[in-house]
């Protein structure tokens, strides 16, 4: 049976102990923690450890690491330098998540931003080594760069870092990939982490994603990592977690339903 967790950022700024309690009630075994550097990493690590939960990975905060302006880009890379140091203090040895600035859906212009992104990612991977770094593949409504596994593999080739892998997400693949399961198979051993939510960004089994095909693909490529569930509560503004009163309770219920659906599929 695969281990199942969730991203903590979906609960907004809720107290970590409350998030840990929700994760336990939902039947999860670990989390991907949001890289909020204002949090005490030692205390954060202890909260989840005391609840019997692993911290498998880190969702990064927004940082523009492909901007043509040197100052903007340097601040983005510096954030990751601080994130890596912060992650060391968590005590769980998590993977470092990485992606571009969410919401920058068009080039600034006048520069090869793909080359800039590859250079920045290579720097981040070198700072983290030998810790694994997983580059998350987003969709066209969140980024104009690296929206498919094929584009992700091209990024890995340009960056040339042995500790760098890809993080595909079933929700994003639902938008960008013509055949998500085939994309996972093409990614092969370069798939380092996997996120999932259904096509409506709801609980697993409540949209039209073919999870059986994707799980079979993960088995075929020997993916041994966790399944990180990342739903959003129904409501307006996809870039805001807060969907009104009770949204955190709705998210907890969605996680519990996702666990039951995944286990019912034999995973």
Residue pairs with C-beta under 8 A, 6 or more apart in sequence:
1 263
1 267
2 226
2 227
2 262
2 267
3 29
3 30
3 54
3 56
3 226
3 227
4 27
4 28
4 29
4 226
4 227
4 229
4 258
4 259
4 262
5 23
5 28
5 29
5 30
5 31
5 32
5 53
5 54
5 56
5 226
5 227
5 228
5 229
6 23
6 26
6 28
6 31
6 32
6 228
6 229
6 230
6 255
7 31
7 32
7 34
7 59
7 195
7 228
7 229
7 230
8 16
8 19
8 31
8 32
8 33
8 34
8 59
9 34
9 59
9 241
10 230
10 231
10 232
10 233
10 241
10 251
11 18
11 19
11 22
11 241
11 248
11 251
12 241
12 242
12 248
14 248
16 39
16 44
16 47
16 48
17 47
17 51
19 31
20 31
20 47
20 48
20 50
20 51
20 53
21 51
22 248
22 251
22 252
22 255
23 30
23 31
23 51
23 53
23 255
24 51
24 52
24 53
25 252
25 256
26 252
26 255
26 256
26 259
27 255
27 256
27 259
27 260
28 53
28 229
28 255
28 259
29 53
29 54
29 226
30 48
30 53
30 54
30 55
30 56
30 226
31 48
31 53
31 54
31 55
31 56
32 55
32 56
32 57
32 58
32 59
32 94
32 97
32 228
32 230
33 44
33 48
33 55
33 57
33 58
33 59
33 90
33 94
34 58
34 59
34 61
35 58
35 59
35 60
35 61
35 83
35 86
35 87
35 97
36 61
37 61
37 79
37 82
37 83
37 86
41 86
41 87
41 88
41 89
41 90
42 89
42 90
42 91
44 90
45 55
45 89
45 90
45 91
45 92
46 91
48 54
48 55
48 92
49 91
49 92
54 92
55 90
55 92
55 94
56 92
56 94
56 95
56 193
56 225
56 226
56 228
57 94
57 95
57 96
57 97
57 134
57 193
57 228
58 83
58 87
58 94
58 95
58 96
58 97
59 97
60 79
60 80
60 83
60 96
60 97
60 98
60 99
61 79
61 83
62 101
62 102
62 103
63 75
63 76
63 77
63 79
63 80
63 101
64 72
64 73
64 75
64 76
64 100
64 101
64 104
65 73
65 76
65 77
65 80
65 98
65 100
65 101
65 116
65 117
65 120
65 121
65 124
66 73
66 100
66 101
66 113
66 114
66 116
66 117
66 120
66 145
67 73
67 76
67 101
67 108
67 113
67 116
68 108
68 109
68 110
68 111
68 113
68 116
69 108
73 116
73 120
76 101
76 120
77 120
77 123
77 124
80 96
80 98
80 124
80 127
80 128
81 127
83 96
84 96
84 124
84 127
84 128
84 131
87 94
87 96
87 131
93 131
95 131
95 132
95 133
95 134
95 192
95 193
96 124
96 128
96 131
96 132
96 133
96 134
97 133
97 134
97 136
97 167
97 193
98 121
98 124
98 133
98 134
98 135
98 136
99 135
99 136
99 138
99 143
100 117
100 138
100 143
100 145
100 146
101 143
102 138
102 142
102 143
102 239
103 142
103 239
104 143
104 144
105 140
105 141
105 142
105 143
105 144
106 144
107 113
107 144
113 145
114 145
114 155
114 158
115 158
117 145
117 146
117 155
118 155
118 158
118 159
119 159
121 133
121 135
121 155
121 159
121 161
121 164
122 158
122 159
122 160
122 161
122 164
124 133
125 133
125 159
125 161
125 163
125 164
126 161
128 163
129 161
129 162
129 163
130 163
131 163
132 163
132 164
132 165
132 192
133 161
133 163
133 164
133 165
134 164
134 165
134 166
134 167
134 192
134 193
135 146
135 152
135 155
135 156
135 164
135 165
135 166
135 167
136 167
136 169
136 195
137 146
137 147
137 148
137 149
137 151
137 152
137 166
137 167
137 168
137 169
137 172
137 173
137 176
138 146
138 147
138 169
138 172
139 147
139 171
139 172
139 175
139 176
140 147
140 175
140 176
141 175
141 238
142 172
145 151
146 152
146 155
147 172
147 176
148 176
148 177
148 183
149 166
149 168
149 173
149 177
149 183
149 184
149 186
149 187
149 191
150 183
150 186
152 166
152 168
152 187
152 190
153 166
153 186
153 187
153 190
156 164
156 165
156 166
156 190
165 190
165 191
165 192
165 193
166 187
166 190
166 191
166 192
167 191
167 192
167 193
167 194
167 195
168 180
168 183
168 184
168 187
168 191
168 194
168 195
169 194
169 195
169 196
169 197
169 230
170 180
170 194
170 195
170 196
170 197
170 198
170 209
170 211
170 214
171 195
171 196
171 197
171 198
171 199
171 201
171 209
171 230
172 195
173 180
173 183
174 180
174 199
174 207
174 209
177 183
180 209
180 210
180 213
180 214
181 210
181 213
181 214
181 216
181 217
182 217
184 191
184 194
184 214
184 217
184 218
184 221
184 223
185 217
185 220
185 221
187 221
188 221
189 221
189 222
191 218
191 221
191 223
192 225
193 225
193 226
193 228
194 218
194 223
194 225
194 226
194 227
194 228
195 228
195 229
195 230
196 204
196 209
196 211
196 214
196 227
196 228
196 229
196 230
196 258
197 203
197 204
197 229
197 230
197 231
197 232
198 204
198 205
198 206
198 207
198 208
198 209
198 231
199 207
199 208
199 209
200 206
200 207
201 231
201 232
201 238
202 231
202 232
202 234
202 254
203 231
203 253
203 254
203 255
203 257
203 258
203 261
204 211
204 229
204 257
204 258
204 261
204 262
205 211
205 257
205 258
205 261
206 257
211 261
211 262
211 265
212 265
215 265
215 267
227 262
227 267
229 255
229 258
229 259
231 251
231 254
231 255
231 258
232 238
232 241
232 243
232 251
233 241
233 243
233 247
233 248
233 250
233 251
233 254
234 243
234 250
235 243
235 244
235 247
236 243
241 247
243 250
